[in-house]
Amino acid sequence: MLYHAYEMTYAAMSPMRAAAKMGRQAIGNPLNPMSRTYGSRAVSAALEMFINATRRYGRPAFGINEVSIDGAAVPVREEVLWSAPFCNLLHFRRDGAAVAARNDPKVLLVAPMSGHYATLLRGTVRDMLPTHDVYITDWVDAREVPLGLGGFDLDDYTDYIIAMIERLSADGERIAVVAVCQPGIPVMVAAALMAKAGNPKRPASMVLVGSPMDTARNPKQPNELASNRSLSWFENNVVVTVPWPNPGFLRRVYPGFVQLSSFLAMNINRHVDAHLAQFKNLVRGDGDGAEQHRAFYDEYLAVMDLSADFYLQTIERVFQRRLLAEGNYRYRGMLVEPVAIEDIGLMTVEGEKDDITGLGQTEAAHDMVPNLPQERRRHYVAQGVGHYGVFNGSRWRTLVEPQVSEFVLAQRHAA
């Protein structure tokens, strides 16, 4: 009933939202002699806040059309290189003969499947494009996947990663894999499986950024929530069935709007302050400040449903039982052995002030690969950086990305 109540509420608000749009257009019309008065600006601002608070946010666009390489503007276009029901592999193709001559390393960015779309890594992609051939996992909203196309769990996630790595390594080059947050575990599992099988297409390196590899180390609020409640509690309270007429009708999911409420609750005061500031910006006509707010929340409020099987397995295997950290993780019944990793470079990146993945949780990955030589390892802590800053923004661009690029290039040559 939870999902049905959400859909009915959205539908019930539609007439009011339409009326608010019409009112805002009328009040703000340049032909309206009252449009520039304080009262009109305040009413227009209030109507915009109402519209944005009640509308549905779809998947944003990456919007990366060009990148500067060696001082020259190079056009960029997106193309789908590989596709499966729950994921598209996007390639940000940089056009031009000069780019082809550079022979930049291939990097697969594995975006988190944790509620937000892969566009959350827009800045990550943009900052890596000048020196890398970038690909990204563009996860599909589970409510858009018809039930007849099958399920999706943590083992399927691992299969997807292996398939994409093999697709990108078809020309014989061993690629780099960068996992941001949640995918650290399945990326490590995929690397271990490929290493044990002696797969020649195994990656040359993997970079784990803010990943919960061992949630017992310095646990934060999300870790405590997952470990303090039983798996049945999550299944009974936050897993629901997608209602008609969505394409994923009858699929069991963890809804994006429930995930979003958790995100907002973690920093509710900050969000309230941000929206009060936005109202003031709109009233006084601060276009730049208002646009920055819109851009951030267009991304932040765009959420997707997750397959219930994947969500519940992640809660159990990663947060509650810590199976990989304990050496008991099984993939389709087979024990996963990261000790088989001997020639896949490992870099771990953490933010000093990360309040989602506690300091030390990502570094724990090094304990899982005892047979990896020291020269193929690196650990980096970004001082004064929180969870999102470790993969996006000015701190990522100036502190973290240069470290990651240097490691990727070094491991490419080592492979």
VOPAGU-2260 file (C-alpha; in pm, 1 decimal, decimal comma):
REM VOPAGU-2260
SITE   aa  ch    i         X         Y         Z
SITE  MET   A    0       0,0       0,0       0,0
SITE  LEU   A    1     295,8     232,8      56,7
SITE  TYR   A    2     371,6     268,0    -314,2
SITE  HIS   A    3       3,0     306,8    -399,5
SITE  ALA   A    4     -30,7     583,8    -140,1
SITE  TYR   A    5     271,4     759,8    -290,5
SITE  GLU   A    6     128,1     737,3    -643,1
SITE  MET   A    7    -216,6     854,5    -531,6
SITE  THR   A    8     -68,8    1148,3    -342,7
SITE  TYR   A    9     131,7    1249,2    -648,2
SITE  ALA   A   10    -179,9    1225,5    -865,9
SITE  ALA   A   11    -390,6    1419,1    -614,0
SITE  MET   A   12    -138,4    1702,3    -610,8
SITE  SER   A   13    -132,1    1732,3    -990,2
SITE  PRO   A   14    -420,0    1984,3   -1020,2
SITE  MET   A   15    -270,0    2202,8    -748,3
SITE  ARG   A   16      70,8    2182,9    -911,6
SITE  ALA   A   17     -79,9    2283,4   -1247,0
SITE  ALA   A   18    -261,1    2575,3   -1084,3
SITE  ALA   A   19      61,3    2684,2    -914,3
SITE  LYS   A   20     243,2    2681,7   -1249,6
SITE  MET   A   21     -26,1    2895,3   -1409,9
SITE  GLY   A   22     -25,8    3135,8   -1114,9
SITE  ARG   A   23     350,5    3171,5   -1121,9
SITE  GLN   A   24     348,2    3244,5   -1495,3
SITE  ALA   A   25      77,4    3506,6   -1453,2
SITE  ILE   A   26     244,6    3677,3   -1156,7
SITE  GLY   A   27     587,6    3678,2   -1318,3
SITE  ASN   A   28     471,0    3788,8   -1661,4
SITE  PRO   A   29     663,6    4101,9   -1768,5
SITE  LEU   A   30     333,5    4253,5   -1883,9
SITE  ASN   A   31     202,4    4233,1   -1529,1
SITE  PRO   A   32     268,9    4578,3   -1375,2
SITE  MET   A   33     282,9    4420,6   -1028,1
SITE  SER   A   34     540,0    4153,7   -1120,0
SITE  ARG   A   35     834,9    4348,8    -976,0
SITE  THR   A   36     679,6    4428,4    -640,8
SITE  TYR   A   37     802,8    4252,8    -329,1
SITE  GLY   A   38     465,9    4085,1    -270,7
SITE  SER   A   39     452,3    3941,5    -622,7
SITE  ARG   A   40     809,4    3813,7    -601,5
SITE  ALA   A   41     732,4    3648,8    -266,2
SITE  VAL   A   42     420,0    3478,2    -400,5
SITE  SER   A   43     605,3    3365,7    -715,4
SITE  ALA   A   44     886,6    3226,1    -501,7
SITE  ALA   A   45     639,7    3039,8    -280,5
SITE  LEU   A   46     468,8    2888,6    -584,1
SITE  GLU   A   47     800,9    2770,6    -729,2
SITE  MET   A   48     893,8    2610,9    -396,2
SITE  PHE   A   49     557,8    2428,8    -393,4
SITE  ILE   A   50     600,1    2308,5    -753,6
SITE  ASN   A   51     947,6    2174,2    -686,8
SITE  ALA   A   52     842,6    2009,1    -361,3
SITE  THR   A   53     559,2    1813,4    -524,6
SITE  ARG   A   54     690,9    1727,1    -870,1
SITE  ARG   A   55     864,6    1403,8    -970,6
SITE  TYR   A   56    1231,7    1423,0   -1063,1
SITE  GLY   A   57    1336,9    1203,6   -1354,6
SITE  ARG   A   58    1683,5    1087,3   -1454,1
SITE  PRO   A   59    1898,5    1396,5   -1522,9
SITE  ALA   A   60    2117,6    1420,8   -1829,5
SITE  PHE   A   61    2495,1    1403,3   -1804,9
SITE  GLY   A   62    2515,4    1704,6   -2033,2
SITE  ILE   A   63    2885,6    1665,2   -2108,8
SITE  ASN   A   64    2918,8    1786,3   -2466,6
SITE  GLU   A   65    3285,9    1879,4   -2477,3
SITE  VAL   A   66    3603,1    1862,0   -2275,0
SITE  SER   A   67    3927,4    2060,0   -2284,8
SITE  ILE   A   68    4229,6    1847,6   -2376,8
SITE  ASP   A   69    4570,4    2013,5   -2404,9
SITE  GLY   A   70    4397,8    2349,3   -2426,9
SITE  ALA   A   71    4166,6    2251,1   -2714,1
SITE  ALA   A   72    3791,7    2191,1   -2695,6
SITE  VAL   A   73    3711,5    1831,9   -2790,8
SITE  PRO   A   74    3349,3    1724,9   -2859,4
SITE  VAL   A   75    3209,2    1443,7   -2645,3
SITE  ARG   A   76    2912,8    1223,7   -2726,7
SITE  GLU   A   77    2745,2     948,0   -2526,6
SITE  GLU   A   78    2696,4     604,7   -2675,0
SITE  VAL   A   79    2559,1     281,6   -2530,4
SITE  LEU   A   80    2829,1      19,4   -2573,6
SITE  TRP   A   81    2661,7    -269,9   -2390,0
SITE  SER   A   82    2314,7    -320,3   -2253,3
SITE  ALA   A   83    2128,0    -547,5   -2012,2
SITE  PRO   A   84    1784,3    -513,7   -1846,7
SITE  PHE   A   85    1917,0    -333,4   -1538,8
SITE  CYS   A   86    2215,3    -145,7   -1680,4
SITE  ASN   A   87    2352,7      30,1   -1984,8
SITE  LEU   A   88    2726,2      72,6   -2029,2
SITE  LEU   A   89    2779,9     430,5   -2145,1
SITE  HIS   A   90    3088,4     543,6   -2330,3
SITE  PHE   A   91    3183,0     910,6   -2337,4
SITE  ARG   A   92    3346,3     911,4   -2676,9
SITE  ARG   A   93    3590,2    1195,3   -2736,1
SITE  ASP   A   94    3599,8    1268,6   -3106,8
SITE  GLY   A   95    3908,6    1373,0   -3299,6
SITE  ALA   A   96    4230,7    1232,2   -3440,6
SITE  ALA   A   97    4439,2    1392,6   -3166,7
SITE  VAL   A   98    4246,6    1196,7   -2902,6
SITE  ALA   A   99    4303,4     862,9   -3076,3
SITE  ALA   A  100    4675,6     932,0   -3089,2
SITE  ARG   A  101    4690,8     980,8   -2710,8
SITE  ASN   A  102    4609,0     617,1   -2627,2
SITE  ASP   A  103    4464,0     711,3   -2288,0
SITE  PRO   A  104    4383,7     428,1   -2044,7
SITE  LYS   A  105    4031,1     286,8   -2037,1
SITE  VAL   A  106    3847,9     342,3   -1709,0
SITE  LEU   A  107    3521,5     177,4   -1609,7
SITE  LEU   A  108    3342,3     389,4   -1351,0
SITE  VAL   A  109    3107,6     168,5   -1150,3
SITE  ALA   A  110    2844,2     407,1   -1017,8
SITE  PRO   A  111    2668,5     330,4    -690,5
SITE  MET   A  112    2335,4     153,6    -717,3
SITE  SER   A  113    2204,1     309,5    -399,7
SITE  GLY   A  114    1907,7     521,0    -501,6
SITE  HIS   A  115    2056,7     796,8    -715,3
SITE  TYR   A  116    2126,8     776,0   -1086,0
SITE  ALA   A  117    2474,9     744,1   -1232,6
SITE  THR   A  118    2458,7    1115,0   -1318,1
SITE  LEU   A  119    2560,1    1171,6    -955,2
SITE  LEU   A  120    2911,5    1108,4   -1093,6
SITE  ARG   A  121    2883,6    1373,6   -1363,4
SITE  GLY   A  122    3173,0    1569,4   -1212,4
SITE  THR   A  123    3377,8    1251,9   -1173,4
SITE  VAL   A  124    3335,1    1175,4   -1542,3
SITE  ARG   A  125    3406,6    1532,8   -1652,8
SITE  ASP   A  126    3728,1    1553,4   -1453,0
SITE  MET   A  127    3861,7    1219,4   -1578,9
SITE  LEU   A  128    3781,1    1272,9   -1946,3
SITE  PRO   A  129    4085,4    1486,8   -2035,3
SITE  THR   A  130    4324,5    1198,6   -1960,9
SITE  HIS   A  131    4110,5     882,3   -1971,0
SITE  ASP   A  132    3879,0     691,1   -2203,1
SITE  VAL   A  133    3576,7     686,7   -1969,4
SITE  TYR   A  134    3289,4     439,3   -1943,4
SITE  ILE   A  135    3019,7     428,7   -1673,9
SITE  THR   A  136    2751,1     192,6   -1549,1
SITE  ASP   A  137    2417,8     365,6   -1609,8
SITE  TRP   A  138    2184,1     169,5   -1381,8
SITE  VAL   A  139    1817,2     139,6   -1479,7
SITE  ASP   A  140    1529,4     224,4   -1246,1
SITE  ALA   A  141    1385,7    -112,6   -1135,9
SITE  ARG   A  142    1028,1      11,3   -1173,9
SITE  GLU   A  143    1099,3      55,0   -1545,5
SITE  VAL   A  144    1208,2    -309,6   -1595,9
SITE  PRO   A  145     922,6    -550,2   -1683,1
SITE  LEU   A  146     896,7    -848,7   -1452,1
SITE  GLY   A  147     933,3   -1085,4   -1747,3
SITE  LEU   A  148    1296,3    -976,3   -1796,6
SITE  GLY   A  149    1398,4   -1154,1   -1476,0
SITE  GLY   A  150    1533,8   -1052,7   -1139,3
SITE  PHE   A  151    1847,4    -877,6   -1024,4
SITE  ASP   A  152    2048,8    -956,7    -713,1
SITE  LEU   A  153    2403,8    -906,9    -588,0
SITE  ASP   A  154    2533,1   -1204,8    -788,8
SITE  ASP   A  155    2372,4   -1063,9   -1103,9
SITE  TYR   A  156    2545,0    -733,5   -1023,6
SITE  THR   A  157    2878,2    -918,0   -1016,8
SITE  ASP   A  158    2795,6   -1086,5   -1348,0
SITE  TYR   A  159    2725,1    -747,4   -1503,7
SITE  ILE   A  160    3060,3    -610,9   -1386,8
SITE  ILE   A  161    3251,2    -909,7   -1523,5
SITE  ALA   A  162    3066,3    -886,4   -1856,5
SITE  MET   A  163    3144,8    -515,3   -1889,7
SITE  ILE   A  164    3510,8    -561,6   -1799,1
SITE  GLU   A  165    3540,5    -836,9   -2059,3
SITE  ARG   A  166    3365,1    -620,8   -2318,2
SITE  LEU   A  167    3605,5    -332,2   -2261,4
SITE  SER   A  168    3907,7    -566,0   -2263,1
SITE  ALA   A  169    3817,3    -723,3   -2598,1
SITE  ASP   A  170    4113,3    -551,6   -2765,8
SITE  GLY   A  171    4359,5    -710,2   -2522,0
SITE  GLU   A  172    4404,7    -408,7   -2293,5
SITE  ARG   A  173    4351,7    -474,2   -1923,5
SITE  ILE   A  174    4142,8    -182,9   -1800,8
SITE  ALA   A  175    4109,1      11,4   -1475,3
SITE  VAL   A  176    3791,7     -14,9   -1266,1
SITE  VAL   A  177    3690,0     266,4   -1031,8
SITE  ALA   A  178    3413,3     174,6    -785,9
SITE  VAL   A  179    3244,5     462,5    -605,6
SITE  CYS   A  180    3087,9     376,0    -268,6
SITE  GLN   A  181    2845,9      79,1    -275,6
SITE  PRO   A  182    2998,5    -124,5    -565,2
SITE  GLY   A  183    3327,8    -181,3    -383,6
SITE  ILE   A  184    3219,4    -527,0    -267,3
SITE  PRO   A  185    3090,2    -661,7    -603,4
SITE  VAL   A  186    3394,1    -515,3    -782,9
SITE  MET   A  187    3627,9    -695,8    -541,3
SITE  VAL   A  188    3425,0   -1015,6    -587,5
SITE  ALA   A  189    3441,3    -983,0    -966,9
SITE  ALA   A  190    3817,8    -924,3    -955,6
SITE  ALA   A  191    3868,5   -1225,1    -726,2
SITE  LEU   A  192    3662,8   -1452,6    -951,3
SITE  MET   A  193    3848,0   -1339,9   -1262,7
SITE  ALA   A  194    4187,1   -1375,1   -1092,5
SITE  LYS   A  195    4113,5   -1725,4    -966,0
SITE  ALA   A  196    3994,5   -1831,6   -1312,8
SITE  GLY   A  197    4308,6   -1686,9   -1470,3
SITE  ASN   A  198    4089,3   -1471,1   -1691,7
SITE  PRO   A  199    4323,4   -1277,8   -1925,4
SITE  LYS   A  200    4071,0    -993,6   -1933,2
SITE  ARG   A  201    4090,9    -929,8   -1560,2
SITE  PRO   A  202    4143,7    -560,9   -1479,5
SITE  ALA   A  203    4490,6    -412,0   -1442,0
SITE  SER   A  204    4376,6    -212,5   -1140,0
SITE  MET   A  205    4078,9    -131,0    -922,9
SITE  VAL   A  206    4023,3     186,6    -725,9
SITE  LEU   A  207    3773,0     171,0    -440,2
SITE  VAL   A  208    3641,8     513,4    -339,4
SITE  GLY   A  209    3453,1     546,0     -10,4
SITE  SER   A  210    3342,5     181,1     -24,4
SITE  PRO   A  211    3203,1     -13,9     275,4
SITE  MET   A  212    3446,1    -305,3     256,0
SITE  ASP   A  213    3427,1    -376,8     629,9
SITE  THR   A  214    3145,7    -193,9     806,2
SITE  ALA   A  215    3267,0    -298,3    1151,2
SITE  ARG   A  216    3544,7     -41,4    1127,2
SITE  ASN   A  217    3434,8     301,3    1245,5
SITE  PRO   A  218    3062,0     241,5    1177,2
SITE  LYS   A  219    2845,2     539,2    1086,5
SITE  GLN   A  220    2469,4     597,9    1097,4
SITE  PRO   A  221    2383,0     391,6     783,4
SITE  ASN   A  222    2590,6      99,1     916,9
SITE  GLU   A  223    2419,7     112,0    1253,9
SITE  LEU   A  224    2072,0     127,4    1100,2
SITE  ALA   A  225    2141,7    -180,9     888,4
SITE  SER   A  226    2291,7    -381,4    1173,9
SITE  ASN   A  227    2041,3    -285,5    1444,8
SITE  ARG   A  228    1737,5    -423,4    1260,9
SITE  SER   A  229    1665,6    -772,9    1134,4
SITE  LEU   A  230    1655,5    -855,1     764,6
SITE  SER   A  231    1286,1    -938,4     800,9
SITE  TRP   A  232    1223,3    -585,8     930,8
SITE  PHE   A  233    1361,0    -438,0     607,8
SITE  GLU   A  234    1165,4    -684,5     396,7
SITE  ASN   A  235     839,1    -614,9     579,1
SITE  ASN   A  236     872,4    -237,7     614,8
SITE  VAL   A  237    1053,8     -92,8     311,4
SITE  VAL   A  238    1014,4    -351,2      34,3
SITE  VAL   A  239     698,5    -305,0    -173,1
SITE  THR   A  240     551,2    -407,5    -507,3
SITE  VAL   A  241     556,1    -170,3    -805,0
SITE  PRO   A  242     197,1     -70,3    -887,9
SITE  TRP   A  243      32,1     -53,4   -1228,1
SITE  PRO   A  244      79,8     115,5   -1478,3
SITE  ASN   A  245     458,9     125,7   -1432,7
SITE  PRO   A  246     649,6    -109,8   -1668,9
SITE  GLY   A  247     786,2    -296,9   -1366,2
SITE  PHE   A  248     435,1    -377,3   -1239,7
SITE  LEU   A  249     447,9    -645,9    -963,0
SITE  ARG   A  250     826,9    -627,8    -924,2
SITE  ARG   A  251     941,9    -615,5    -560,4
SITE  VAL   A  252    1154,2    -307,0    -498,3
SITE  TYR   A  253    1305,0     -78,4    -239,6
SITE  PRO   A  254    1143,0     247,5    -360,7
SITE  GLY   A  255    1351,0     550,9    -437,0
SITE  PHE   A  256    1117,1     779,8    -245,2
SITE  VAL   A  257    1177,0     578,0      74,1
SITE  GLN   A  258    1552,1     597,7      17,9
SITE  LEU   A  259    1521,3     971,6     -39,3
SITE  SER   A  260    1340,4    1020,0     291,2
SITE  SER   A  261    1635,1     850,9     462,6
SITE  PHE   A  262    1882,1    1078,7     283,9
SITE  LEU   A  263    1687,0    1387,2     386,4
SITE  ALA   A  264    1644,0    1273,7     747,8
SITE  MET   A  265    2019,5    1237,1     793,7
SITE  ASN   A  266    2072,7    1610,9     735,6
SITE  ILE   A  267    1725,3    1758,3     770,3
SITE  ASN   A  268    1841,6    2088,8     920,1
SITE  ARG   A  269    2081,7    2145,8     632,2
SITE  HIS   A  270    1807,3    2086,5     374,6
SITE  VAL   A  271    1560,4    2313,7     555,1
SITE  ASP   A  272    1821,4    2590,5     566,9
SITE  ALA   A  273    1899,8    2539,6     197,4
SITE  HIS   A  274    1534,4    2576,5      99,1
SITE  LEU   A  275    1488,4    2885,0     316,4
SITE  ALA   A  276    1792,6    3035,1     146,9
SITE  GLN   A  277    1645,4    2943,8    -191,9
SITE  PHE   A  278    1320,4    3122,7    -110,1
SITE  LYS   A  279    1517,0    3435,2     -18,3
SITE  ASN   A  280    1723,8    3407,9    -337,9
SITE  LEU   A  281    1408,2    3391,9    -548,2
SITE  VAL   A  282    1249,4    3689,9    -373,5
SITE  ARG   A  283    1553,1    3914,1    -416,3
SITE  GLY   A  284    1623,9    3791,0    -769,7
SITE  ASP   A  285    1957,9    3619,2    -705,7
SITE  GLY   A  286    1960,0    3416,9   -1024,9
SITE  ASP   A  287    2300,4    3254,0    -975,7
SITE  GLY   A  288    2225,5    3134,5    -624,0
SITE  ALA   A  289    1881,5    3006,2    -723,9
SITE  GLU   A  290    2021,0    2819,4   -1024,6
SITE  GLN   A  291    2289,7    2648,5    -815,0
SITE  HIS   A  292    2019,3    2532,7    -573,6
SITE  ARG   A  293    1804,4    2400,1    -859,6
SITE  ALA   A  294    2097,2    2214,2   -1017,3
SITE  PHE   A  295    2188,7    2045,5    -689,4
SITE  TYR   A  296    1835,7    1938,6    -598,0
SITE  ASP   A  297    1744,8    1832,5    -952,3
SITE  GLU   A  298    2020,0    1574,1    -904,2
SITE  TYR   A  299    1969,0    1500,6    -535,3
SITE  LEU   A  300    1592,9    1447,2    -557,9
SITE  ALA   A  301    1612,0    1225,8    -868,0
SITE  VAL   A  302    1593,7     874,7    -724,3
SITE  MET   A  303    1535,3     525,7    -860,7
SITE  ASP   A  304    1385,4     205,6    -724,2
SITE  LEU   A  305    1619,7     -81,9    -642,0
SITE  SER   A  306    1546,1    -449,6    -694,8
SITE  ALA   A  307    1440,8    -597,4    -358,4
SITE  ASP   A  308    1666,2    -901,6    -402,3
SITE  PHE   A  309    1971,1    -683,4    -457,8
SITE  TYR   A  310    1883,1    -449,5    -172,0
SITE  LEU   A  311    1817,3    -722,9      85,0
SITE  GLN   A  312    2128,0    -920,8     -10,6
SITE  THR   A  313    2338,5    -605,5      25,8
SITE  ILE   A  314    2195,4    -542,1     373,4
SITE  GLU   A  315    2264,4    -900,1     478,1
SITE  ARG   A  316    2598,2    -977,6     309,1
SITE  VAL   A  317    2768,3    -638,4     338,7
SITE  PHE   A  318    2629,4    -466,2     647,6
SITE  GLN   A  319    2498,4    -737,7     876,5
SITE  ARG   A  320    2718,9   -1042,7     822,9
SITE  ARG   A  321    3024,8    -871,6     662,5
SITE  LEU   A  322    3082,5   -1188,3     462,4
SITE  LEU   A  323    3372,4   -1069,6     245,0
SITE  ALA   A  324    3559,7    -922,0     541,3
SITE  GLU   A  325    3507,7   -1249,0     730,6
SITE  GLY   A  326    3619,6   -1464,7     436,1
SITE  ASN   A  327    3276,9   -1626,3     399,3
SITE  TYR   A  328    3132,0   -1453,1      92,3
SITE  ARG   A  329    2980,5   -1689,9    -162,7
SITE  TYR   A  330    2895,5   -1618,5    -524,1
SITE  ARG   A  331    2633,3   -1859,8    -655,4
SITE  GLY   A  332    2735,7   -2107,6    -387,7
SITE  MET   A  333    3110,3   -2079,3    -458,9
SITE  LEU   A  334    3342,5   -1933,0    -195,9
SITE  VAL   A  335    3501,6   -1608,5    -314,2
SITE  GLU   A  336    3878,0   -1593,8    -250,2
SITE  PRO   A  337    4036,8   -1249,2    -284,9
SITE  VAL   A  338    4369,8   -1410,8    -192,4
SITE  ALA   A  339    4380,5   -1513,6    -560,8
SITE  ILE   A  340    4441,1   -1148,2    -654,9
SITE  GLU   A  341    4814,6   -1113,5    -720,3
SITE  ASP   A  342    4848,0    -875,8   -1015,6
SITE  ILE   A  343    4546,5    -643,3    -999,1
SITE  GLY   A  344    4656,1    -311,2    -850,6
SITE  LEU   A  345    4446,2    -192,0    -557,1
SITE  MET   A  346    4399,5     167,7    -451,8
SITE  THR   A  347    4165,3     270,6    -171,4
SITE  VAL   A  348    4045,6     628,0    -126,0
SITE  GLU   A  349    3875,0     767,2     183,7
SITE  GLY   A  350    3752,4    1104,3     303,9
SITE  GLU   A  351    3869,8    1214,2     646,7
SITE  LYS   A  352    3522,7    1344,7     735,7
SITE  ASP   A  353    3312,1    1081,1     559,7
SITE  ASP   A  354    2990,0    1041,4     761,1
SITE  ILE   A  355    2852,3     755,0     549,9
SITE  THR   A  356    3148,2     521,4     497,6
SITE  GLY   A  357    3361,4     558,5     807,8
SITE  LEU   A  358    3736,0     612,9     787,3
SITE  GLY   A  359    3903,0     272,5     768,6
SITE  GLN   A  360    3615,9      82,9     605,8
SITE  THR   A  361    3759,2     114,0     254,1
SITE  GLU   A  362    4119,5      60,8     362,2
SITE  ALA   A  363    4008,8    -279,9     493,0
SITE  ALA   A  364    4017,1    -403,3     132,3
SITE  HIS   A  365    4396,7    -432,3     157,8
SITE  ASP   A  366    4362,1    -699,8     425,1
SITE  MET   A  367    4162,2    -910,5     181,2
SITE  VAL   A  368    4445,3    -938,7     -74,8
SITE  PRO   A  369    4750,7   -1061,2     121,3
SITE  ASN   A  370    4922,2   -1192,3    -192,4
SITE  LEU   A  371    4921,6    -858,1    -372,2
SITE  PRO   A  372    5273,7    -703,9    -378,1
SITE  GLN   A  373    5319,1    -377,5    -189,6
SITE  GLU   A  374    5418,5    -188,3    -504,5
SITE  ARG   A  375    5073,2    -258,3    -647,0
SITE  ARG   A  376    4889,8    -101,7    -352,6
SITE  ARG   A  377    4808,3     250,0    -245,2
SITE  HIS   A  378    4588,6     409,1      20,0
SITE  TYR   A  379    4493,9     774,3      17,9
SITE  VAL   A  380    4299,7     980,5     272,8
SITE  ALA   A  381    4165,2    1315,0     148,9
SITE  GLN   A  382    4197,9    1552,8     443,0
SITE  GLY   A  383    3891,3    1756,2     533,5
SITE  VAL   A  384    3674,8    1578,9     275,5
SITE  GLY   A  385    3334,4    1417,2     331,5
SITE  HIS   A  386    3163,9    1134,8     145,3
SITE  TYR   A  387    3052,1    1320,2    -168,4
SITE  GLY   A  388    3363,0    1535,8    -182,8
SITE  VAL   A  389    3580,3    1229,9    -221,6
SITE  PHE   A  390    3448,3    1171,4    -575,4
SITE  ASN   A  391    3303,7    1505,9    -683,3
SITE  GLY   A  392    3376,2    1877,0    -655,6
SITE  SER   A  393    3690,6    2085,0    -609,8
SITE  ARG   A  394    3854,9    1856,0    -351,2
SITE  TRP   A  395    3810,4    1554,7    -578,4
SITE  ARG   A  396    3943,4    1752,5    -873,5
SITE  THR   A  397    4251,5    1892,5    -699,4
SITE  LEU   A  398    4334,5    1628,0    -437,9
SITE  VAL   A  399    4189,7    1289,7    -529,7
SITE  GLU   A  400    4168,2    1267,4    -908,7
SITE  PRO   A  401    4541,4    1333,7    -968,2
SITE  GLN   A  402    4625,1    1051,1    -725,6
SITE  VAL   A  403    4382,1     813,6    -897,2
SITE  SER   A  404    4509,8     902,7   -1245,0
SITE  GLU   A  405    4871,1     848,2   -1144,5
SITE  PHE   A  406    4788,5     507,4    -995,8
SITE  VAL   A  407    4583,8     395,7   -1296,1
SITE  LEU   A  408    4862,8     487,4   -1535,7
SITE  ALA   A  409    5130,4     317,2   -1323,2
SITE  GLN   A  410    4930,6      -5,0   -1296,8
SITE  ARG   A  411    4857,0      -1,7   -1667,7
SITE  HIS   A  412    5227,2      -8,7   -1737,3
SITE  ALA   A  413    5285,6    -271,5   -1468,9
SITE  ALA   A  414    5027,3    -500,4   -1628,3
